[in-house]
Amino acid sequence: MTELLAAIAAFVLAHVVPPAPPVRARLIGWLGRQVYLAAYSLLSLALIGWIFAAARRADHVPLWDPAPWQALVPIVVMPLATWLLVAGLAEPNPLSISFLSAKVEAERDQKPGPAASVTRHPVLWAFLLWALSHIPPNGDVVSLILFGGAAALAGGGLAAMDRRMRRRLGEARWQMLAGATSLLPFAAILAGRARLRLSGRLLITVAAALGLYAWLLLDGHERLIGLAPLAWLQ
């Protein structure tokens, strides 16, 4: 348990200190934007790997008895979470996290992709949905700490990302872009301020997300984590 808490603390520090504006600006000045982003991504992946390794080595302390409906929760929720992750990373989004953030900053008239019609922070919502949906089928202390902590980090990141992007974009551009999306998923669509239009980009991200989800459901999750999501059906 001590190792798990240390790994989580290191992950939180890595997502608080380097992204702080003065630290981030200095690191980018030393390393360049691309090297900084690559190094930061590798550090995050390494810390995530440490967290999961520490969680598997920690003692198992159950909190509630397992039931089939609990395993159904992530199976139902994860298709949306997977699409938000894939589309959020692959589409331009000046309001949030994206692999195309450098392109967006270079092209000031670039508009967000289809995922931003659902929510302006698709990647953060993907992690929040992933974390929350994995709490019911994992009723033990370690899982509650792991997934509860991830949910708290992703949920807290929503407001922090809004503040950061508002500063970066300026009030006028922020208001223009944020007006066509929403913080809560589907809120802008239900209010009539946004539409999820059928497009080639949308079809590609949906197909990629469904392919990734199917692989994780049928084989990948067991290979990576050691647990089969459909084992409760047997």
C-alpha positions as CSV (number, residue, x, y, z in Angstrom):
1,M,0.0,0.0,0.0
2,T,2.9,2.4,0.8
3,E,4.3,1.9,-2.7
4,L,0.9,2.6,-4.3
5,L,0.5,5.8,-2.4
6,A,4.0,6.9,-3.3
7,A,3.3,6.2,-7.0
8,I,0.1,8.1,-6.9
9,A,1.8,11.0,-5.1
10,A,4.5,11.1,-7.8
11,F,1.9,11.1,-10.6
12,V,0.0,14.0,-9.0
13,L,3.2,16.0,-8.5
14,A,4.1,15.4,-12.1
15,H,0.8,16.8,-13.2
16,V,0.9,19.8,-10.9
17,V,4.5,21.1,-11.1
18,P,5.6,20.8,-14.7
19,P,2.3,22.1,-16.2
20,A,2.4,25.2,-13.9
21,P,2.8,28.2,-16.2
22,P,6.2,29.4,-15.0
23,V,7.7,25.9,-14.9
24,R,6.2,24.9,-18.2
25,A,7.4,28.0,-19.9
26,R,10.9,27.5,-18.6
27,L,11.0,23.8,-19.6
28,I,9.8,24.6,-23.1
29,G,12.4,27.3,-23.4
30,W,15.1,24.8,-22.5
31,L,13.9,21.8,-24.4
32,G,11.6,23.1,-27.1
33,R,7.8,22.4,-27.2
34,Q,8.0,19.0,-29.0
35,V,10.7,17.6,-26.8
36,Y,8.9,18.8,-23.7
37,L,5.6,17.2,-24.8
38,A,7.3,13.9,-25.7
39,A,9.2,13.8,-22.4
40,Y,6.1,14.7,-20.4
41,S,4.1,12.0,-22.2
42,L,6.8,9.4,-21.5
43,L,7.0,10.4,-17.8
44,S,3.2,10.2,-17.5
45,L,3.1,6.7,-19.1
46,A,6.0,5.5,-16.8
47,L,4.2,6.8,-13.7
48,I,0.9,5.1,-14.8
49,G,2.8,1.9,-15.3
50,W,4.3,2.2,-11.8
51,I,0.8,2.9,-10.3
52,F,-0.7,-0.3,-11.9
53,A,2.3,-2.4,-10.9
54,A,2.1,-1.2,-7.3
55,A,-1.6,-1.8,-7.2
56,R,-1.1,-5.4,-8.3
57,R,1.5,-5.9,-5.6
58,A,-0.7,-4.4,-2.8
59,D,-2.7,-6.4,-0.4
60,H,-6.3,-7.2,-1.4
61,V,-8.8,-5.8,1.2
62,P,-12.4,-6.3,0.0
63,L,-15.1,-3.7,0.6
64,W,-18.2,-5.3,-1.0
65,D,-19.2,-8.6,-2.6
66,P,-19.0,-8.9,-6.4
67,A,-22.2,-9.1,-8.5
68,P,-22.7,-9.5,-12.3
69,W,-24.3,-6.1,-12.7
70,Q,-21.2,-4.4,-11.4
71,A,-19.1,-5.9,-14.2
72,L,-21.7,-4.6,-16.7
73,V,-21.0,-1.0,-15.8
74,P,-17.7,-0.5,-17.6
75,I,-18.8,-2.7,-20.5
76,V,-21.7,-0.2,-21.1
77,V,-19.7,3.0,-20.3
78,M,-16.4,2.3,-22.0
79,P,-17.5,2.6,-25.7
80,L,-18.2,6.3,-25.1
81,A,-15.1,6.8,-23.0
82,T,-12.9,5.1,-25.7
83,W,-14.4,7.3,-28.4
84,L,-13.9,10.4,-26.4
85,L,-10.2,9.4,-25.8
86,V,-9.5,8.5,-29.5
87,A,-11.3,11.5,-31.0
88,G,-10.1,13.9,-28.3
89,L,-6.5,13.1,-29.0
90,A,-6.8,12.8,-32.8
91,E,-8.9,15.9,-33.5
92,P,-7.9,19.6,-33.3
93,N,-9.1,21.2,-30.1
94,P,-7.9,24.6,-29.1
95,L,-9.9,24.3,-25.9
96,S,-8.3,21.2,-24.4
97,I,-5.8,18.3,-24.7
98,S,-5.0,17.1,-28.2
99,F,-2.1,15.7,-30.2
100,L,-2.9,18.5,-32.7
101,S,-2.5,21.3,-30.1
102,A,0.6,22.7,-31.9
103,K,-1.2,22.7,-35.2
104,V,-4.2,24.5,-33.6
105,E,-1.9,27.2,-32.1
106,A,-0.2,27.7,-35.5
107,E,-3.6,27.9,-37.3
108,R,-5.5,30.4,-35.3
109,D,-8.7,29.9,-37.3
110,Q,-8.7,26.2,-36.7
111,K,-12.0,25.0,-35.2
112,P,-12.5,22.1,-32.8
113,G,-13.3,18.6,-34.1
114,P,-16.6,16.7,-33.7
115,A,-15.7,15.4,-30.2
116,A,-15.7,19.0,-28.9
117,S,-19.4,19.2,-29.8
118,V,-20.0,16.6,-27.1
119,T,-17.7,18.2,-24.5
120,R,-14.8,20.7,-24.8
121,H,-12.6,18.3,-22.7
122,P,-13.2,14.8,-24.3
123,V,-9.9,13.3,-23.1
124,L,-10.5,14.3,-19.5
125,W,-14.0,13.0,-19.6
126,A,-12.7,9.8,-21.1
127,F,-10.5,9.2,-18.1
128,L,-13.3,10.3,-15.7
129,L,-15.7,7.8,-17.2
130,W,-13.1,5.1,-17.2
131,A,-12.3,5.6,-13.6
132,L,-15.8,5.9,-12.3
133,S,-17.1,2.9,-14.3
134,H,-14.3,0.7,-12.9
135,I,-15.1,1.3,-9.2
136,P,-18.3,-0.9,-9.0
137,P,-16.7,-4.1,-10.3
138,N,-13.5,-3.7,-8.2
139,G,-14.8,-3.6,-4.6
140,D,-11.5,-3.4,-2.7
141,V,-9.5,-0.7,-1.0
142,V,-6.7,-0.6,-3.6
143,S,-9.1,-0.2,-6.5
144,L,-11.1,2.5,-4.7
145,I,-7.9,4.4,-4.1
146,L,-6.7,3.9,-7.7
147,F,-9.9,4.6,-9.6
148,G,-11.2,7.1,-7.1
149,G,-8.0,9.1,-7.2
150,A,-8.0,9.0,-11.0
151,A,-11.6,10.2,-11.1
152,A,-10.8,13.1,-8.7
153,L,-7.7,14.1,-10.8
154,A,-9.7,14.0,-14.0
155,G,-12.7,15.8,-12.5
156,G,-10.5,18.5,-10.9
157,G,-8.7,18.9,-14.2
158,L,-11.9,20.0,-16.0
159,A,-12.0,23.4,-14.2
160,A,-8.2,23.8,-14.3
161,M,-8.1,23.2,-18.0
162,D,-10.8,25.8,-18.6
163,R,-8.8,28.4,-16.6
164,R,-5.6,27.5,-18.5
165,M,-7.1,27.7,-21.9
166,R,-9.1,30.8,-21.1
167,R,-5.8,32.6,-20.3
168,R,-4.0,31.1,-23.3
169,L,-6.7,32.0,-25.9
170,G,-7.9,35.3,-24.5
171,E,-11.4,36.2,-23.5
172,A,-12.8,37.0,-26.9
173,R,-11.6,33.8,-28.6
174,W,-12.5,31.7,-25.6
175,Q,-16.1,32.9,-25.6
176,M,-16.4,32.3,-29.3
177,L,-15.2,28.7,-29.2
178,A,-16.6,27.7,-25.8
179,G,-20.1,29.0,-26.9
180,A,-20.4,26.1,-29.3
181,T,-19.5,23.4,-26.8
182,S,-20.0,22.5,-23.1
183,L,-18.2,21.3,-20.1
184,L,-20.8,18.6,-19.4
185,P,-21.1,16.0,-22.2
186,F,-24.0,16.5,-24.6
187,A,-25.2,19.7,-22.8
188,A,-24.5,22.0,-25.8
189,I,-26.1,19.6,-28.2
190,L,-29.3,19.3,-26.0
191,A,-29.3,23.1,-25.7
192,G,-29.1,23.5,-29.5
193,R,-25.7,25.3,-29.4
194,A,-23.8,22.5,-31.1
195,R,-24.5,19.7,-33.5
196,L,-22.7,16.4,-34.0
197,R,-22.5,16.3,-37.8
198,L,-21.8,13.1,-39.7
199,S,-18.3,13.5,-41.3
200,G,-15.4,11.4,-42.5
201,R,-13.4,12.4,-39.4
202,L,-16.2,11.3,-37.1
203,L,-16.6,7.9,-38.9
204,I,-12.9,7.3,-38.7
205,T,-12.7,8.0,-35.0
206,V,-15.8,6.0,-34.2
207,A,-14.4,3.0,-36.2
208,A,-11.0,3.3,-34.5
209,A,-12.6,3.6,-31.0
210,L,-14.9,0.6,-31.6
211,G,-11.9,-1.5,-32.9
212,L,-9.9,-0.6,-29.8
213,Y,-12.8,-1.3,-27.5
214,A,-13.5,-4.7,-29.1
215,W,-9.9,-5.7,-28.8
216,L,-9.8,-4.7,-25.1
217,L,-13.0,-6.4,-24.4
218,L,-12.2,-9.7,-26.1
219,D,-8.4,-10.0,-25.5
220,G,-6.5,-6.8,-24.8
221,H,-7.7,-6.1,-21.2
222,E,-6.7,-9.6,-20.1
223,R,-3.3,-9.3,-21.8
224,L,-2.5,-5.9,-20.3
225,I,-4.2,-6.2,-16.9
226,G,-4.6,-9.9,-16.4
227,L,-8.4,-9.7,-16.0
228,A,-11.0,-10.7,-18.6
229,P,-14.0,-8.2,-18.7
230,L,-16.4,-10.9,-19.8
231,A,-15.4,-13.5,-17.2
232,W,-18.5,-12.8,-15.2
233,L,-20.6,-14.3,-18.1
234,Q,-18.9,-17.7,-17.8
